[in-house]
């Protein structure tokens, strides 16, 4: 019984998405130290735990405040429509709020262990924005701002925390490199979040949850998605010509472009077909993660000679190993669930035709 509740709690916290934030956090830490500066293991672990707790807190609040929309969602996928723990009454909505409050308090406590006020401030801003993503009175995701807030927290504040915890000083050159690399990744995150909200647009609209997709409509959303993807990869050419970002990093990020543009085509072609669109959010999330992983691996490759043999290198690359493990497991699990869901839809369609 306890094990079942524990697994349900992890599912409610949507742990499959927790493999993404360590990539951005590790990217910030790696950029801070890729010239060979001393790596601080204690602060690296402290920051990673803090990022994870805030990330999970966001999901608990989101599950609680999105219950109305998730309950109406008859065709969720493994990547959209929530965890399904609350609509199926596996756990109560009060449990989700208790977990949200607990992780909020824990996040505040962890932020107080940060070595400077600036780092505490990054944690507090991340905490407020993450809470406000779903919770009123801010409820950013219901005002068409959810994509923007997600990009700011995950693709700016999270790597910035990793950067400061290892660096401690605002070195202009390295800070410039950090923000330049984060630019295309933040844009990719933004359009990926649009894809995540596309399948839920009808039930979101029904409960007054005005996501960006609901506000602008699908046709305009598809245009924004395509333009964002194009701008993200065109920015790599600008960085190659006018910045000190290592070419290896830019080349590795560029290598993810085919999947990005394939996702764009799938969004355009299949948004009206529920069955064909079923796996698009998964591939959008995969592309998003691979772009960030490419940047991280690129900076690790650019580290000084012999650096790859040092243990700290593999600690920074731990998110690479974690993501690969999570990807393989959930891809296997989701493929089985996809088959069951699609069979269910086909059966329902046949029943309706028979009536």
N, C-alpha and C positions, 0 to 999 in steps of 0.2 A: 504493500500500500504506500509506504513512504517513498519507495523507489519510483512508483508511478507518478506520485505528486511532484517529486523532484524533476523527473523528465518533463512533465507538463509545465513546470515552472521555467525550465530552460527553453522549452518551445515557446512559451509566452514571451520570454525575453528575446526570441528570434535570434538564437546564437549563430545561425548560419551567416547572418550579416556582420557578426562581430569579427569575422576574419578580414574585413576590409579596413577598418580603422587602424590596425597595427601597421599596415603597409604605409599609410600616410605619416603615421607617427615615426616609423623607422626611417622614412625618407628624410624627414626633418633632422633627425639625429645624425644620419649619415652625411648629409650636406654640411652639418656643423663640424664634422670631424674628418672629412675625406682628405684633408691635407696632412693627416697624421697626428692631430691633437689627441690628447689623452681622453679615453672613453670612460665615463662614469657609470658603472654598472648599477649602483644603488638608485641613482636618479632615473636611469633608463627604465628600471623595473617599476619604480614608483609612478612614473608618468604613464607607463603602459597600463598598469592596473587602474589608474584614474580614468584614462580614456575608455577603457572597457566598461567601468561602472557607469560613467555618464552615458555611454552608448546604450547600455542595457536599460538604464533609467528611462531614456527616450522611448524605447519600445514599450515599457510598461505603461507609461502615460498614454502613448499612442493607442495601445490596445483598449484601454479604458475609455478614452474619449471618442474612439472610432467605432464603438460597439454598435451604434445605430446604423452606420453604413455597412459594417461587416455583416450584420444580421440580415440585411436585405440582399447581400451578395450571394446569388445562387450558383455562381460559376467562378469560385476562387481558383487560383493556381498556387503552386508551392511558393511563388515569389510575390503574389499580390493577394489582396483581400484579407490581410492579417493572418495570425497564426491559427485561427479557428478554435482556439482553446475556450474563449469566452462564449461565442455563439453556440458552441456545442455543450456549454455548461459543464465542461471538464473541471474548470476552476471558476469561482465566482468573480464578478467584476470588482467586488470589494477587495479580494485578494490581489488583483492587479494594482489597485490604488495603494494598498499597504506596501507592496513590493516597490512601487514607484517612490513612495515617501521614504522607505528605508534606504533605497539606493541614492536618493537625494541627500539625505543626512550623511551617508557614507561618503558621497562625493565631496560634500563641504568639508568633512573631516580630512580627507586626503588632500584637498587643496591647501589646507593650513600647514601641511608638511612641506610645501614647496619652498625652495631656498630664497626666493625674493618676492617682493610685492608684485612685480611685473608678471611673474609666472602664476601667482595667485589670481591676478586679474584675468589672465587668459582662461584659467579654469572657471572663474565665476561667470565670465561672459559666455563661455561654452555652456555652462550649466543653465543660465537664464534662457539662452536661445533654444537649447534642447528641450527644456521644460515647456517653453512657449511655443514650440512647434505644434503641439496638440492642445495644450491646456489653455483654457480661458483665463484672463481676458485677451491674451495675445492671440492664441490659436492661429498661428501663421499659416498652417496648412489649409485653413478654411478661408483664407483671404488671398489665395493665389501666390503666396510667398514661400510655400514649403520647399520648393526646389532651390530657391535662393538661400534660405536658412541652412538647408542641408549642405550646400556647397561651401558656405562660410565656415560652418562648424567642422566638417570633415576635411575639407580641402584647403583650409587656411589656418584655423586655430589649432587643429590637431597637429599638423607638421610644425607649426610655429612653437608649440609646447615642446616637442621633441628637440627642436633646434636650440631653444634657449636653455633647456635642461642640460645639454651637452656643451654649449658654447658659453653661455653666461654673459656674453657681450654682443652688442649690435655691430658686428663687422660689416661695413657697407658692401664690400664686394660679395661676400657670401650671402648676405641677406638679399641682395639684388638677384643673385642666381636662384635662391630659394623661391622668391615670388614669381620670377619668370617661368620656372618649371611648373609651379602650381597653377599658372594661368590656364594652359590647355586642359590640365586635369580637372580644374574647377568647372570649366565649360562642359566637359564630357560628363561630369557628375550631374550637372544641371539638366542636360538633355536626357540622361539616363533616368533621373527622377520623373521626368515627364512621361517616359515610357511606362514606368511603374504605376503611374496614376491613370493611364489610358484605359485599362480594362475595367476600372472601378468607376468610370465617369457617370454612368447612369444611376447607380445607387448613391454615389456622392451627391449628385445633383438632387436626388429625391429627398435627402435629409438636410439640404442647405449647406453642404460642405463645398464651398466654392474654390476648388483647386484651380490651378492655372488652366488645366484642360477644360474644366467646366466654364471658366470665364471666357476663354478665347475661342472655344470650339475645336473640334478635331482637325478641320482643314487648316486653320491657322497654326495649331499646335504642331502639325506635321511639317509645316514650313519652317517654324522656329527650330524644330529638332534638326532638320537638314542644314539650315544655316549655321546653327551652333556647331555641328560636327565639322562643317567646312572651315569655319573660323578657327576652331581648335587646332586643326592640322596645318592650316596656313600660317598660324603663329609660330610654328616650328621653323619655317623658312626665315621669318623675321629674326628669331633668336640666333639662328646660325650666322646671319650676316652682321648682327649688331650687338651681340652679347658674348659673354665668356662661358656660357653653358657648354660643357664638353660635347663635342659632336657625337660621341658614342651614345650619350644619353638621348640626344635628339633623334638619332637613327633608330634606337630601340623603341622609343615612343612611336615614331613613324611606322614601325613594323606592325603596329596594331591597327593601322588605318583600314586595311581591307575588311576586318571584322566590324569596325565602326560603320563603314559605308554599307556593308551588307545589312547591318541592323537597320540603317536608315531606309534601305530599299524594302526590307521586310515590314517596317512600320507603315510605309506608304502603300504597299500592296495588300497587306493582310489585316488592317485595322478593323475592317468590317466583318471579318471572318473569325469568329471566336476560337474555333479549333486551330486554325493556322496561326493565330496570334498567341496561342497558349504559351509557347516557349520563348517568344520574343523578349519578355522581361528578363528571363534567365540569361539570354545572350547579351542583352544590353548591360546587365550587371557584370557578366564575365568580361566584356570588352572594357568596362569601366575599371575593373580590378586589374586587368592585364596592362592597361596603360600606366597605372600607378606602379605596378610591379616592374615594368620595363624601366621606368625612371629610377627606381630604387636599385635594380641590378646594374644599371648603367653607372651610377655613382660608386657602387661597390667595386666595379671593374676599374674605375678611374683612380682608385685608392693607390697609395704607394706600393712599390714592389715588395712582395712577400706578405702583403697585408691579408691576402686571402687565406693564409695559413694560420692567422691569429684567431683565437676563440671569439673575440669581440665581434669579428666580422660576421660570424654565423649567428651571433645574438641579434645583430642588426638585420640579418637576413632571415631571422626566425619567422617573420610574417610570410616569406616566400614559401617556406616549408609548410607552415600552417595552412596557407591558402590552397596549396596543391592537395593537401590531405582532405580539407573540407570540400574542395571542388569535386574530387573523385568520389567521396562518399555521398554527397548530396546529389551529384549528377546520377549516380546509380539509384539512389532512393527515389529521386524525383521522376526518373524515367519510368519506374514501376508505377508511381502514383499517376503520372501523366496517362499511361495506358488505361488505368482504371477510370480516371476522370473522363477521358475521351470516349471510352466504351459507354459510360453512363450517359453522356450527352447524346451519343448516337441512339441509345435505347430510348431516351426520352423523346428524341425527334421522331423515331419510328412510332412510338406510342401516340404522339400527337397526330401524325399522319393517318394512323389507323382510326383515330376518333373522327 
